[in-house]
Amino acid sequence: MAASSRTCSGVLAADDERLVENEPGSVAELSAARERLADDHHRPRYHVSPPGNWLNDPNGLIEWNGTYHVFYQYNPAGPHHGTIHWGHAVSDDLVSWEDRPIALTPSPNGPDRDGCWSGCAVDVDGTPQILYTGGRDDVQLPCLATAADDELTGWEKSPENPVIRSVPVEPPLRSSEHWRAEFRDHNVWQEDGVWHQLIGSGIEDGGGTALLYTSEDDDFTDWSYEGPILSGEPEEDGMIWECPELLDLDEKRLLHVSNYEAVRYYLGEYADGSLEVDRTGLLDHGAFYAPQSLRDDDNDRWLTWGWIKPDRSPEAQWDAGWSGSLSVPRRIDLDEAGRLRQRPAAELTALRGDRAYAGSPTLEDEHRELPFTGHSFELRAEIRLEDAAECGLAVRRSPDGKEETLLRYTRESDLVVDRAASTTDPRASTDPVSMPVTPVDGPLSLRLFVDGSVLEVFANERHCLSTRIFPTREDTDGVSLYATDGLAAFEDLECWTMGSAWPSVDDTNIANAHDFSRGSKR
């Protein structure tokens, strides 16, 4: 994603130029920056997050020589959107992650002078290549870089950049105060011996669109414009589509796009450069944005990460010294009924530490504290509303109950994250976030991941909601259950503490070090 309606021009400010000159470059320096922030009880422990400063879109996801590489939009100059480079993290198992040096840096005299924005990585005959959006002045165009080593730490930019030198004439593309044409973000795949590239845009006086280019050459410098594979209605689908991605799910193709407000998906049949849509909806109902996927052929699956937006003011982000987190990796596929399914990657169970609670409590018009506390944990349960008006959970709850975040399961078949009492900091959002779930006459299968300020909900392996919470008090770490005006059952309820995904960070001072032994069941 390039600088959009959310940001000002990507031209380097004087302070940014000064800071970039002194940006942390080595792995040791990045680890030290991460260590300095370890005591912040809002920092995620087991999510991919920046060592400091700013993170947004996941980029260039690729499994290479047995290692998972996650690149991401990164500003080494501070916790704000600008001066965009590509950060880099790696893992052998999706459990433990390590920082790597910055992978892409704007070239002062290049077409990416004002930012190396979102793009993808692809294996081209045994060599990883990156297609990304370069920004300069009011122009954004595709640029190419080729891996210079097997660790993917060095990248050589093509002298042919930009590899597409102008935007298409038809349809006329939407412009903005920042851009001559909205034309950015790349998804590349090979089909029937031909390379396909999607680029996100919007049609003047119309909705968002995903534009298709093709190439028969492996050098990625000669692309032919084919036209939109799908365009949307501005009111329903958004005026600009960022970060388009088309995934092959065997029976169907899944296109998802980010329209500034949400991530919409379109499931259907793809042929002859066009997508015939059977079903559409939201990939996530919260702060999840700009997702990108990695094809894990060894395990025959797609793994998807998204950016979980900060949801607090720029001032609060600056004071914290960091901003942004990626989601946990999700496996995306179709269930037996052909419906879209989203599940946390199975490897995440390896992060589980102590099982802090296990039981199947039934509540009747009551509130009940669970015997553990924590800032970073996983919770799983099958919830039946029975005859209660509503039931749910409170997480990140203070001992006096003045701070808490409620997950409310209602008779209207909604799951609501009620953040009204989640913080006393006026700089953090307290708006409720909700999603429709399975009708209340069936059980609600819930998996909840809480990690500092990150909260991710998976319901019935189909519905997802990601959001942020910023409790003011460090003792806001309790968990409780409740049922209102009747009976509710929490079957097979289990909670686990979660370990750190960053072995280089010393856990001894991290705020998750609480007493999990009070009445816990092992």
SULUR-V928551 format. One record per residue. N is the residue number from 0. RES is the residue in three letters. PSI is psi as a letter, one per 40 degrees, with the letter a starting at -180 (none if undefined). OMEGA is omega in degrees with one decimal (999 if undefined). Layout:
# SULUR-V928551
{{N;RES;PSI;OMEGA} {N;RES;PSI;OMEGA}}
This chain:
# SULUR-V928551
{{0;MET;h;178.2} {1;ALA;i;172.9} {2;ALA;h;-173.7} {3;SER;a;-179.8} {4;SER;e;-178.3} {5;ARG;e;-169.3} {6;THR;i;172.9} {7;CYS;a;-179.4} {8;SER;i;-179.2} {9;GLY;e;-178.5} {10;VAL;h;-176.0} {11;LEU;h;170.2} {12;ALA;i;-177.5} {13;ALA;d;179.5} {14;ASP;d;179.1} {15;ASP;d;179.4} {16;GLU;d;180.0} {17;ARG;d;-177.1} {18;LEU;d;-179.5} {19;VAL;d;178.1} {20;GLU;d;-178.1} {21;ASN;f;-177.3} {22;GLU;i;176.4} {23;PRO;h;-176.2} {24;GLY;d;-175.6} {25;SER;i;176.6} {26;VAL;d;179.4} {27;ALA;d;179.3} {28;GLU;d;177.6} {29;LEU;d;178.3} {30;SER;d;178.2} {31;ALA;d;176.7} {32;ALA;d;178.1} {33;ARG;d;179.9} {34;GLU;d;-177.7} {35;ARG;d;-178.2} {36;LEU;e;-170.5} {37;ALA;d;-177.9} {38;ASP;e;-179.3} {39;ASP;h;-174.9} {40;HIS;e;173.0} {41;HIS;e;-176.5} {42;ARG;h;173.5} {43;PRO;i;178.4} {44;ARG;d;-173.3} {45;TYR;e;171.5} {46;HIS;i;170.8} {47;VAL;h;-178.7} {48;SER;i;-179.2} {49;PRO;i;174.6} {50;PRO;d;178.0} {51;GLY;i;176.7} {52;ASN;b;-165.5} {53;TRP;h;171.0} {54;LEU;h;164.1} {55;ASN;b;-164.8} {56;ASP;h;165.3} {57;PRO;i;-176.5} {58;ASN;i;167.8} {59;GLY;f;-177.1} {60;LEU;h;-178.7} {61;ILE;i;170.1} {62;GLU;h;-173.4} {63;TRP;h;179.2} {64;ASN;f;176.2} {65;GLY;e;179.9} {66;THR;h;174.8} {67;TYR;h;178.9} {68;HIS;h;174.4} {69;VAL;h;170.5} {70;PHE;i;-178.3} {71;TYR;i;175.3} {72;GLN;h;-171.0} {73;TYR;h;173.3} {74;ASN;h;179.9} {75;PRO;e;-175.7} {76;ALA;e;180.0} {77;GLY;i;-177.0} {78;PRO;f;177.2} {79;HIS;i;-177.9} {80;HIS;h;178.7} {81;GLY;i;178.7} {82;THR;f;-167.5} {83;ILE;h;171.8} {84;HIS;a;169.2} {85;TRP;h;168.8} {86;GLY;i;-171.3} {87;HIS;h;173.7} {88;ALA;i;-176.3} {89;VAL;i;176.5} {90;SER;i;173.9} {91;ASP;e;-169.7} {92;ASP;e;-175.4} {93;LEU;e;-178.1} {94;VAL;d;179.5} {95;SER;h;-176.9} {96;TRP;i;177.3} {97;GLU;i;174.6} {98;ASP;i;170.8} {99;ARG;i;-179.8} {100;PRO;i;177.0} {101;ILE;h;-172.6} {102;ALA;d;-179.0} {103;LEU;h;179.3} {104;THR;h;177.2} {105;PRO;h;177.4} {106;SER;h;-173.6} {107;PRO;d;-177.8} {108;ASN;e;-175.0} {109;GLY;i;177.5} {110;PRO;e;176.1} {111;ASP;f;-174.8} {112;ARG;d;-174.6} {113;ASP;e;175.9} {114;GLY;h;170.8} {115;CYS;g;-172.1} {116;TRP;a;-162.6} {117;SER;i;178.4} {118;GLY;a;-174.9} {119;CYS;i;174.9} {120;ALA;i;-179.6} {121;VAL;i;177.4} {122;ASP;h;179.3} {123;VAL;g;177.1} {124;ASP;f;175.9} {125;GLY;e;178.5} {126;THR;h;177.2} {127;PRO;h;174.5} {128;GLN;i;179.1} {129;ILE;h;166.2} {130;LEU;h;-176.6} {131;TYR;i;178.7} {132;THR;h;172.3} {133;GLY;h;179.0} {134;GLY;h;175.4} {135;ARG;h;-176.0} {136;ASP;b;-178.5} {137;ASP;f;-177.5} {138;VAL;h;173.8} {139;GLN;h;-174.6} {140;LEU;i;-177.8} {141;PRO;h;176.5} {142;CYS;i;-174.4} {143;LEU;i;173.0} {144;ALA;i;-177.3} {145;THR;h;-179.3} {146;ALA;h;179.6} {147;ALA;e;179.7} {148;ASP;i;-177.4} {149;ASP;e;177.6} {150;GLU;e;179.6} {151;LEU;f;177.0} {152;THR;d;178.5} {153;GLY;h;-178.3} {154;TRP;h;178.8} {155;GLU;h;179.7} {156;LYS;i;-178.1} {157;SER;h;174.4} {158;PRO;e;179.6} {159;GLU;e;-177.1} {160;ASN;h;-2.3} {161;PRO;i;-174.0} {162;VAL;e;164.6} {163;ILE;h;-166.1} {164;ARG;e;178.5} {165;SER;i;179.5} {166;VAL;i;179.8} {167;PRO;i;178.9} {168;VAL;d;-178.8} {169;GLU;h;-8.0} {170;PRO;i;176.9} {171;PRO;h;-174.1} {172;LEU;i;-179.8} {173;ARG;h;175.0} {174;SER;i;179.4} {175;SER;i;179.0} {176;GLU;d;-177.6} {177;HIS;d;-169.5} {178;TRP;h;175.0} {179;ARG;d;173.7} {180;ALA;h;175.8} {181;GLU;h;-168.2} {182;PHE;g;-171.0} {183;ARG;i;171.8} {184;ASP;h;-164.8} {185;HIS;i;173.4} {186;ASN;h;-174.0} {187;VAL;h;173.7} {188;TRP;i;179.1} {189;GLN;h;-178.6} {190;GLU;h;-179.6} {191;ASP;f;177.1} {192;GLY;e;-178.0} {193;VAL;h;175.9} {194;TRP;h;177.6} {195;HIS;h;177.6} {196;GLN;h;172.3} {197;LEU;i;174.9} {198;ILE;h;-178.5} {199;GLY;i;-179.6} {200;SER;a;175.1} {201;GLY;i;-177.9} {202;ILE;h;177.7} {203;GLU;h;-177.7} {204;ASP;e;179.3} {205;GLY;a;-177.2} {206;GLY;a;177.8} {207;GLY;i;-178.5} {208;THR;i;173.7} {209;ALA;h;-174.0} {210;LEU;h;-177.4} {211;LEU;h;169.0} {212;TYR;i;176.7} {213;THR;i;177.0} {214;SER;i;176.1} {215;GLU;e;-177.3} {216;ASP;i;179.5} {217;ASP;e;-178.3} {218;ASP;e;172.6} {219;PHE;f;179.1} {220;THR;e;-177.6} {221;ASP;g;-175.6} {222;TRP;h;178.2} {223;SER;h;-179.6} {224;TYR;h;-178.4} {225;GLU;d;-178.9} {226;GLY;i;-179.5} {227;PRO;i;170.2} {228;ILE;d;177.8} {229;LEU;i;173.5} {230;SER;i;-175.6} {231;GLY;i;173.6} {232;GLU;h;-173.4} {233;PRO;d;-177.1} {234;GLU;d;-175.4} {235;GLU;d;-170.7} {236;ASP;e;-179.5} {237;GLY;i;-176.7} {238;MET;d;178.8} {239;ILE;h;173.0} {240;TRP;h;174.0} {241;GLU;i;170.8} {242;CYS;f;176.9} {243;PRO;i;176.9} {244;GLU;h;178.5} {245;LEU;h;-178.1} {246;LEU;h;176.9} {247;ASP;h;179.3} {248;LEU;f;179.7} {249;ASP;c;-177.5} {250;GLU;d;-176.4} {251;LYS;i;169.6} {252;ARG;i;178.7} {253;LEU;h;171.0} {254;LEU;h;170.6} {255;HIS;i;-178.2} {256;VAL;i;177.3} {257;SER;h;-170.2} {258;ASN;f;-174.6} {259;TYR;d;-175.2} {260;GLU;d;-172.1} {261;ALA;i;174.9} {262;VAL;h;178.1} {263;ARG;i;174.9} {264;TYR;i;179.8} {265;TYR;h;-177.1} {266;LEU;h;-178.2} {267;GLY;a;-178.6} {268;GLU;h;179.4} {269;TYR;h;177.1} {270;ALA;i;174.7} {271;ASP;f;174.7} {272;GLY;f;-178.7} {273;SER;i;178.4} {274;LEU;h;174.0} {275;GLU;h;-169.6} {276;VAL;h;174.5} {277;ASP;d;-173.1} {278;ARG;i;178.0} {279;THR;i;-179.5} {280;GLY;a;178.1} {281;LEU;h;177.4} {282;LEU;d;179.7} {283;ASP;i;-174.0} {284;HIS;e;-177.5} {285;GLY;b;-172.9} {286;ALA;e;178.7} {287;PHE;h;-174.3} {288;TYR;i;172.7} {289;ALA;f;-178.2} {290;PRO;i;172.9} {291;GLN;i;-172.8} {292;SER;i;179.5} {293;LEU;h;176.1} {294;ARG;h;179.0} {295;ASP;g;-174.1} {296;ASP;d;-179.0} {297;ASP;d;-179.8} {298;ASN;e;175.6} {299;ASP;f;-176.9} {300;ARG;i;168.0} {301;TRP;h;174.1} {302;LEU;h;-173.6} {303;THR;h;171.5} {304;TRP;i;172.5} {305;GLY;i;173.0} {306;TRP;h;173.0} {307;ILE;h;-172.0} {308;LYS;i;-174.3} {309;PRO;d;178.8} {310;ASP;f;168.3} {311;ARG;i;-169.4} {312;SER;i;175.0} {313;PRO;d;178.2} {314;GLU;d;179.5} {315;ALA;d;178.1} {316;GLN;d;-179.8} {317;TRP;d;-179.5} {318;ASP;d;-179.6} {319;ALA;d;-178.5} {320;GLY;e;179.4} {321;TRP;i;177.4} {322;SER;h;172.4} {323;GLY;i;175.7} {324;SER;i;169.0} {325;LEU;i;175.3} {326;SER;i;166.0} {327;VAL;i;177.3} {328;PRO;h;179.6} {329;ARG;i;169.8} {330;ARG;h;-178.1} {331;ILE;h;176.6} {332;ASP;a;177.5} {333;LEU;i;175.8} {334;ASP;a;-175.3} {335;GLU;d;179.8} {336;ALA;e;179.4} {337;GLY;e;178.8} {338;ARG;i;179.5} {339;LEU;h;-178.6} {340;ARG;h;178.2} {341;GLN;h;-178.4} {342;ARG;i;173.5} {343;PRO;i;177.2} {344;ALA;h;-174.9} {345;ALA;d;-176.5} {346;GLU;d;-176.9} {347;LEU;d;178.9} {348;THR;d;178.9} {349;ALA;e;177.2} {350;LEU;e;-178.8} {351;ARG;h;173.4} {352;GLY;b;178.6} {353;ASP;i;167.9} {354;ARG;h;-170.6} {355;ALA;d;178.1} {356;TYR;i;171.5} {357;ALA;h;179.7} {358;GLY;i;177.8} {359;SER;g;-175.7} {360;PRO;i;171.1} {361;THR;h;-177.6} {362;LEU;i;176.5} {363;GLU;h;178.3} {364;ASP;f;-175.8} {365;GLU;i;175.1} {366;HIS;h;-175.3} {367;ARG;h;176.2} {368;GLU;i;171.6} {369;LEU;i;-171.6} {370;PRO;f;171.8} {371;PHE;i;177.2} {372;THR;i;177.5} {373;GLY;i;174.3} {374;HIS;d;-175.9} {375;SER;h;-177.2} {376;PHE;i;171.6} {377;GLU;i;176.9} {378;LEU;h;179.5} {379;ARG;i;179.7} {380;ALA;i;166.3} {381;GLU;h;-173.1} {382;ILE;h;174.9} {383;ARG;h;-177.0} {384;LEU;d;-177.9} {385;GLU;b;-178.1} {386;ASP;e;177.9} {387;ALA;i;175.9} {388;ALA;d;172.1} {389;GLU;i;175.7} {390;CYS;i;178.7} {391;GLY;a;-175.3} {392;LEU;i;165.2} {393;ALA;h;177.6} {394;VAL;i;-175.2} {395;ARG;f;-175.9} {396;ARG;h;177.6} {397;SER;i;-178.5} {398;PRO;d;179.3} {399;ASP;e;177.2} {400;GLY;e;-178.1} {401;LYS;d;171.9} {402;GLU;h;176.0} {403;GLU;i;171.9} {404;THR;h;-177.0} {405;LEU;h;165.9} {406;LEU;h;-172.2} {407;ARG;h;176.4} {408;TYR;h;-168.4} {409;THR;i;176.6} {410;ARG;e;178.7} {411;GLU;e;-179.3} {412;SER;f;174.9} {413;ASP;i;169.5} {414;LEU;h;-172.7} {415;VAL;h;169.2} {416;VAL;h;-176.0} {417;ASP;h;-175.3} {418;ARG;e;-174.5} {419;ALA;d;-178.5} {420;ALA;f;-174.1} {421;SER;e;-177.1} {422;THR;i;169.4} {423;THR;e;178.9} {424;ASP;h;-177.7} {425;PRO;e;-178.8} {426;ARG;e;179.6} {427;ALA;i;-179.7} {428;SER;h;174.2} {429;THR;e;179.1} {430;ASP;i;175.6} {431;PRO;i;175.9} {432;VAL;h;-174.2} {433;SER;i;174.4} {434;MET;i;173.8} {435;PRO;i;179.0} {436;VAL;a;-178.3} {437;THR;i;177.4} {438;PRO;i;-170.9} {439;VAL;e;176.8} {440;ASP;e;174.5} {441;GLY;i;-179.8} {442;PRO;i;174.9} {443;LEU;h;176.8} {444;SER;h;-170.9} {445;LEU;h;166.0} {446;ARG;h;-174.7} {447;LEU;h;177.3} {448;PHE;h;175.8} {449;VAL;h;-176.1} {450;ASP;g;-176.2} {451;GLY;b;179.4} {452;SER;e;-177.6} {453;VAL;h;175.9} {454;LEU;h;178.9} {455;GLU;h;-177.8} {456;VAL;h;172.2} {457;PHE;h;-177.3} {458;ALA;h;176.3} {459;ASN;f;177.3} {460;GLU;e;-177.5} {461;ARG;d;-174.5} {462;HIS;h;-177.9} {463;CYS;i;175.8} {464;LEU;h;178.9} {465;SER;h;-179.9} {466;THR;a;-179.0} {467;ARG;i;175.5} {468;ILE;i;-174.9} {469;PHE;g;177.9} {470;PRO;i;-178.1} {471;THR;d;-174.7} {472;ARG;h;179.1} {473;GLU;e;177.9} {474;ASP;e;174.0} {475;THR;g;-171.7} {476;ASP;e;-179.3} {477;GLY;i;177.4} {478;VAL;h;179.4} {479;SER;i;177.5} {480;LEU;i;173.6} {481;TYR;i;171.2} {482;ALA;h;-176.0} {483;THR;h;173.9} {484;ASP;f;174.8} {485;GLY;a;-170.7} {486;LEU;h;173.4} {487;ALA;i;-178.0} {488;ALA;h;176.0} {489;PHE;g;-173.1} {490;GLU;i;177.2} {491;ASP;f;178.8} {492;LEU;h;178.4} {493;GLU;i;176.5} {494;CYS;h;177.7} {495;TRP;h;164.4} {496;THR;i;-178.8} {497;MET;h;179.7} {498;GLY;i;179.2} {499;SER;i;174.7} {500;ALA;e;-174.2} {501;TRP;g;-176.8} {502;PRO;d;-178.2} {503;SER;e;-178.3} {504;VAL;h;179.1} {505;ASP;h;-177.4} {506;ASP;e;-168.7} {507;THR;d;-177.7} {508;ASN;e;-176.8} {509;ILE;i;-170.5} {510;ALA;e;178.5} {511;ASN;e;-177.1} {512;ALA;g;-178.8} {513;HIS;i;177.2} {514;ASP;h;-179.6} {515;PHE;e;-170.7} {516;SER;e;-172.9} {517;ARG;g;176.2} {518;GLY;e;-176.6} {519;SER;i;177.9} {520;LYS;h;-179.5} {521;ARG;none;999}}
